[in-house]
């Protein structure tokens, strides 16, 4: 989607200092939007803490690939 926006030049310059591999404003904004969305998703997951009840015998350390969970989930 093409759009025109007015951006804070100082903020753009500062963002470019932290992004060594990004060379265009378009790419910088796209990366920033992805990071924003990912941060919001993580925040939403954290809000679930304490609201999900796991089986009593669930073993959170058990992470073998292609194996069923010993907790019966």
N, CA, C and O atoms as a GROMACS GRO file, in nm:
protein
  292
    1UNK      N    1   0.084  -0.116   0.000
    1UNK     CA    2   0.000   0.000   0.000
    1UNK      C    3   0.090   0.124   0.000
    1UNK      O    4   0.181   0.136   0.082
    2UNK      N    5   0.065   0.211  -0.090
    2UNK     CA    6   0.143   0.334  -0.098
    2UNK      C    7   0.074   0.442  -0.015
    2UNK      O    8  -0.047   0.460  -0.021
    3UNK      N    9   0.156   0.514   0.064
    3UNK     CA   10   0.101   0.622   0.146
    3UNK      C   11   0.209   0.726   0.170
    3UNK      O   12   0.328   0.696   0.162
    4UNK      N   13   0.168   0.846   0.199
    4UNK     CA   14   0.262   0.954   0.232
    4UNK      C   15   0.244   0.991   0.378
    4UNK      O   16   0.132   1.010   0.425
    5UNK      N   17   0.356   1.001   0.450
    5UNK     CA   18   0.353   1.039   0.590
    5UNK      C   19   0.465   1.138   0.618
    5UNK      O   20   0.567   1.139   0.550
    6UNK      N   21   0.444   1.219   0.719
    6UNK     CA   22   0.548   1.312   0.764
    6UNK      C   23   0.613   1.246   0.886
    6UNK      O   24   0.546   1.214   0.984
    7UNK      N   25   0.745   1.227   0.878
    7UNK     CA   26   0.819   1.159   0.984
    7UNK      C   27   0.915   1.254   1.052
    7UNK      O   28   0.961   1.351   0.992
    8UNK      N   29   0.944   1.226   1.178
    8UNK     CA   30   1.040   1.304   1.255
    8UNK      C   31   1.181   1.268   1.207
    8UNK      O   32   1.226   1.155   1.223
    9UNK      N   33   1.249   1.365   1.147
    9UNK     CA   34   1.382   1.340   1.090
    9UNK      C   35   1.483   1.295   1.194
    9UNK      O   36   1.566   1.208   1.167
   10UNK      N   37   1.477   1.354   1.313
   10UNK     CA   38   1.572   1.315   1.419
   10UNK      C   39   1.550   1.170   1.461
   10UNK      O   40   1.645   1.096   1.485
   11UNK      N   41   1.423   1.131   1.471
   11UNK     CA   42   1.391   0.994   1.507
   11UNK      C   43   1.437   0.896   1.399
   11UNK      O   44   1.488   0.788   1.430
   12UNK      N   45   1.419   0.933   1.273
   12UNK     CA   46   1.467   0.849   1.163
   12UNK      C   47   1.619   0.834   1.168
   12UNK      O   48   1.671   0.724   1.154
   13UNK      N   49   1.689   0.944   1.188
   13UNK     CA   50   1.835   0.938   1.196
   13UNK      C   51   1.880   0.846   1.310
   13UNK      O   52   1.973   0.767   1.294
   14UNK      N   53   1.814   0.858   1.424
   14UNK     CA   54   1.849   0.773   1.539
   14UNK      C   55   1.821   0.626   1.507
   14UNK      O   56   1.901   0.539   1.542
   15UNK      N   57   1.709   0.599   1.443
   15UNK     CA   58   1.674   0.461   1.407
   15UNK      C   59   1.777   0.404   1.310
   15UNK      O   60   1.815   0.288   1.323
   16UNK      N   61   1.821   0.482   1.215
   16UNK     CA   62   1.923   0.436   1.120
   16UNK      C   63   2.055   0.402   1.190
   16UNK      O   64   2.128   0.315   1.144
   17UNK      N   65   2.086   0.470   1.300
   17UNK     CA   66   2.208   0.441   1.374
   17UNK      C   67   2.203   0.302   1.437
   17UNK      O   68   2.307   0.237   1.452
   18UNK      N   69   2.082   0.256   1.473
   18UNK     CA   70   2.067   0.124   1.534
   18UNK      C   71   2.050   0.013   1.431
   18UNK      O   72   2.051  -0.105   1.466
   19UNK      N   73   2.033   0.048   1.305
   19UNK     CA   74   2.007  -0.052   1.201
   19UNK      C   75   2.120  -0.051   1.099
   19UNK      O   76   2.119   0.027   1.004
   20UNK      N   77   2.214  -0.138   1.120
   20UNK     CA   78   2.333  -0.140   1.035
   20UNK      C   79   2.304  -0.191   0.894
   20UNK      O   80   2.368  -0.147   0.799
   21UNK      N   81   2.210  -0.284   0.879
   21UNK     CA   82   2.187  -0.345   0.748
   21UNK      C   83   2.073  -0.280   0.670
   21UNK      O   84   2.044  -0.321   0.558
   22UNK      N   85   2.008  -0.179   0.727
   22UNK     CA   86   1.896  -0.114   0.660
   22UNK      C   87   1.943   0.016   0.598
   22UNK      O   88   2.009   0.097   0.663
   23UNK      N   89   1.906   0.036   0.470
   23UNK     CA   90   1.955   0.154   0.401
   23UNK      C   91   1.846   0.246   0.350
   23UNK      O   92   1.875   0.358   0.308
   24UNK      N   93   1.719   0.202   0.351
   24UNK     CA   94   1.611   0.286   0.300
   24UNK      C   95   1.507   0.312   0.410
   24UNK      O   96   1.491   0.233   0.503
   25UNK      N   97   1.437   0.423   0.395
   25UNK     CA   98   1.331   0.457   0.490
   25UNK      C   99   1.219   0.354   0.484
   25UNK      O  100   1.161   0.316   0.586
   26UNK      N  101   1.189   0.308   0.364
   26UNK     CA  102   1.082   0.209   0.346
   26UNK      C  103   1.114   0.082   0.426
   26UNK      O  104   1.028   0.030   0.498
   27UNK      N  105   1.236   0.034   0.412
   27UNK     CA  106   1.277  -0.088   0.483
   27UNK      C  107   1.278  -0.064   0.634
   27UNK      O  108   1.236  -0.151   0.711
   28UNK      N  109   1.325   0.052   0.676
   28UNK     CA  110   1.328   0.085   0.818
   28UNK      C  111   1.188   0.085   0.878
   28UNK      O  112   1.167   0.032   0.987
   29UNK      N  113   1.093   0.145   0.808
   29UNK     CA  114   0.955   0.151   0.857
   29UNK      C  115   0.894   0.012   0.860
   29UNK      O  116   0.821  -0.022   0.953
   30UNK      N  117   0.922  -0.070   0.758
   30UNK     CA  118   0.868  -0.206   0.754
   30UNK      C  119   0.921  -0.289   0.871
   30UNK      O  120   0.845  -0.363   0.934
   31UNK      N  121   1.050  -0.278   0.900
   31UNK     CA  122   1.109  -0.351   1.014
   31UNK      C  123   1.048  -0.301   1.144
   31UNK      O  124   1.016  -0.381   1.232
   32UNK      N  125   1.033  -0.171   1.157
   32UNK     CA  126   0.974  -0.114   1.278
   32UNK      C  127   0.832  -0.163   1.299
   32UNK      O  128   0.793  -0.193   1.412
   33UNK      N  129   0.753  -0.170   1.192
   33UNK     CA  130   0.616  -0.219   1.204
   33UNK      C  131   0.613  -0.366   1.244
   33UNK      O  132   0.530  -0.406   1.326
   34UNK      N  133   0.703  -0.447   1.187
   34UNK     CA  134   0.710  -0.588   1.225
   34UNK      C  135   0.744  -0.604   1.373
   34UNK      O  136   0.683  -0.683   1.444
   35UNK      N  137   0.843  -0.527   1.419
   35UNK     CA  138   0.883  -0.533   1.559
   35UNK      C  139   0.768  -0.489   1.650
   35UNK      O  140   0.746  -0.548   1.755
   36UNK      N  141   0.695  -0.388   1.610
   36UNK     CA  142   0.582  -0.339   1.688
   36UNK      C  143   0.476  -0.448   1.702
   36UNK      O  144   0.425  -0.474   1.811
   37UNK      N  145   0.442  -0.511   1.590
   37UNK     CA  146   0.340  -0.617   1.592
   37UNK      C  147   0.387  -0.734   1.677
   37UNK      O  148   0.310  -0.787   1.757
   38UNK      N  149   0.512  -0.776   1.662
   38UNK     CA  150   0.565  -0.887   1.742
   38UNK      C  151   0.564  -0.855   1.891
   38UNK      O  152   0.531  -0.941   1.972
   39UNK      N  153   0.599  -0.733   1.927
   39UNK     CA  154   0.596  -0.692   2.068
   39UNK      C  155   0.454  -0.696   2.123
   39UNK      O  156   0.434  -0.738   2.237
   40UNK      N  157   0.357  -0.654   2.045
   40UNK     CA  158   0.217  -0.658   2.089
   40UNK      C  159   0.169  -0.802   2.106
   40UNK      O  160   0.095  -0.831   2.200
   41UNK      N  161   0.211  -0.890   2.017
   41UNK     CA  162   0.172  -1.031   2.029
   41UNK      C  163   0.229  -1.091   2.157
   41UNK      O  164   0.159  -1.163   2.228
   42UNK      N  165   0.355  -1.061   2.187
   42UNK     CA  166   0.416  -1.111   2.310
   42UNK      C  167   0.344  -1.055   2.432
   42UNK      O  168   0.322  -1.127   2.529
   43UNK      N  169   0.308  -0.929   2.427
   43UNK     CA  170   0.235  -0.868   2.538
   43UNK      C  171   0.102  -0.940   2.559
   43UNK      O  172   0.065  -0.967   2.673
   44UNK      N  173   0.032  -0.970   2.453
   44UNK     CA  174  -0.097  -1.039   2.464
   44UNK      C  175  -0.079  -1.178   2.523
   44UNK      O  176  -0.164  -1.224   2.600
   45UNK      N  177   0.028  -1.246   2.489
   45UNK     CA  178   0.055  -1.380   2.544
   45UNK      C  179   0.084  -1.369   2.693
   45UNK      O  180   0.037  -1.452   2.772
   46UNK      N  181   0.162  -1.268   2.733
   46UNK     CA  182   0.194  -1.249   2.875
   46UNK      C  183   0.069  -1.224   2.958
   46UNK      O  184   0.064  -1.260   3.075
   47UNK      N  185  -0.033  -1.162   2.898
   47UNK     CA  186  -0.156  -1.135   2.970
   47UNK      C  187  -0.230  -1.264   3.005
   47UNK      O  188  -0.318  -1.262   3.092
   48UNK      N  189  -0.198  -1.374   2.940
   48UNK     CA  190  -0.262  -1.502   2.968
   48UNK      C  191  -0.203  -1.571   3.090
   48UNK      O  192  -0.258  -1.670   3.138
   49UNK      N  193  -0.092  -1.521   3.141
   49UNK     CA  194  -0.026  -1.584   3.255
   49UNK      C  195  -0.123  -1.601   3.372
   49UNK      O  196  -0.189  -1.506   3.415
   50UNK      N  197  -0.128  -1.723   3.422
   50UNK     CA  198  -0.215  -1.753   3.534
   50UNK      C  199  -0.358  -1.784   3.495
   50UNK      O  200  -0.439  -1.818   3.581
   51UNK      N  201  -0.391  -1.771   3.367
   51UNK     CA  202  -0.528  -1.796   3.322
   51UNK      C  203  -0.544  -1.931   3.254
   51UNK      O  204  -0.656  -1.974   3.226
   52UNK      N  205  -0.432  -1.998   3.227
   52UNK     CA  206  -0.437  -2.127   3.161
   52UNK      C  207  -0.396  -2.233   3.262
   52UNK      O  208  -0.289  -2.225   3.322
   53UNK      N  209  -0.480  -2.332   3.280
   53UNK     CA  210  -0.450  -2.438   3.375
   53UNK      C  211  -0.393  -2.558   3.299
   53UNK      O  212  -0.455  -2.608   3.204
   54UNK      N  213  -0.275  -2.604   3.340
   54UNK     CA  214  -0.210  -2.719   3.278
   54UNK      C  215  -0.240  -2.844   3.359
   54UNK      O  216  -0.275  -2.837   3.478
   55UNK      N  217  -0.227  -2.958   3.294
   55UNK     CA  218  -0.245  -3.085   3.363
   55UNK      C  219  -0.143  -3.094   3.476
   55UNK      O  220  -0.030  -3.048   3.461
   56UNK      N  221  -0.181  -3.153   3.587
   56UNK     CA  222  -0.093  -3.160   3.704
   56UNK      C  223   0.038  -3.232   3.674
   56UNK      O  224   0.142  -3.195   3.729
   57UNK      N  225   0.035  -3.332   3.588
   57UNK     CA  226   0.156  -3.409   3.558
   57UNK      C  227   0.227  -3.358   3.431
   57UNK      O  228   0.310  -3.429   3.376
   58UNK      N  229   0.195  -3.239   3.386
   58UNK     CA  230   0.259  -3.180   3.268
   58UNK      C  231   0.405  -3.150   3.299
   58UNK      O  232   0.436  -3.088   3.401
   59UNK      N  233   0.495  -3.194   3.210
   59UNK     CA  234   0.639  -3.174   3.229
   59UNK      C  235   0.687  -3.070   3.128
   59UNK      O  236   0.711  -3.103   3.012
   60UNK      N  237   0.700  -2.944   3.171
   60UNK     CA  238   0.739  -2.836   3.081
   60UNK      C  239   0.882  -2.851   3.028
   60UNK      O  240   0.917  -2.788   2.928
   61UNK      N  241   0.963  -2.932   3.092
   61UNK     CA  242   1.101  -2.953   3.048
   61UNK      C  243   1.111  -3.057   2.938
   61UNK      O  244   1.215  -3.068   2.873
   62UNK      N  245   1.006  -3.132   2.916
   62UNK     CA  246   1.007  -3.238   2.817
   62UNK      C  247   0.986  -3.176   2.679
   62UNK      O  248   0.875  -3.134   2.646
   63UNK      N  249   1.092  -3.172   2.597
   63UNK     CA  250   1.082  -3.105   2.467
   63UNK      C  251   1.137  -3.190   2.353
   63UNK      O  252   1.178  -3.135   2.251
   64UNK      N  253   1.138  -3.320   2.367
   64UNK     CA  254   1.190  -3.406   2.260
   64UNK      C  255   1.101  -3.392   2.137
   64UNK      O  256   0.978  -3.401   2.148
   65UNK      N  257   1.160  -3.371   2.019
   65UNK     CA  258   1.080  -3.361   1.898
   65UNK      C  259   1.014  -3.494   1.863
   65UNK      O  260   1.068  -3.601   1.895
   66UNK      N  261   0.900  -3.489   1.799
   66UNK     CA  262   0.826  -3.606   1.752
   66UNK      C  263   0.784  -3.699   1.867
   66UNK      O  264   0.764  -3.818   1.844
   67UNK      N  265   0.772  -3.648   1.986
   67UNK     CA  266   0.728  -3.728   2.101
   67UNK      C  267   0.600  -3.668   2.155
   67UNK      O  268   0.580  -3.547   2.145
   68UNK      N  269   0.514  -3.748   2.210
   68UNK     CA  270   0.392  -3.696   2.271
   68UNK      C  271   0.425  -3.647   2.411
   68UNK      O  272   0.518  -3.696   2.475
   69UNK      N  273   0.349  -3.553   2.456
   69UNK     CA  274   0.370  -3.497   2.590
   69UNK      C  275   0.332  -3.600   2.695
   69UNK      O  276   0.226  -3.662   2.686
   70UNK      N  277   0.416  -3.617   2.795
   70UNK     CA  278   0.388  -3.712   2.901
   70UNK      C  279   0.275  -3.666   2.993
   70UNK      O  280   0.224  -3.743   3.074
   71UNK      N  281   0.238  -3.538   2.981
   71UNK     CA  282   0.133  -3.485   3.068
   71UNK      C  283  -0.007  -3.516   3.019
   71UNK      O  284  -0.104  -3.483   3.086
   72UNK      N  285  -0.018  -3.579   2.905
   72UNK     CA  286  -0.149  -3.618   2.856
   72UNK      C  287  -0.224  -3.506   2.786
   72UNK      O  288  -0.345  -3.517   2.766
   73UNK      N  289  -0.156  -3.398   2.748
   73UNK     CA  290  -0.222  -3.288   2.679
   73UNK      C  291  -0.233  -3.316   2.532
   73UNK      O  292  -0.286  -3.234   2.458
   0.00000   0.00000   0.00000
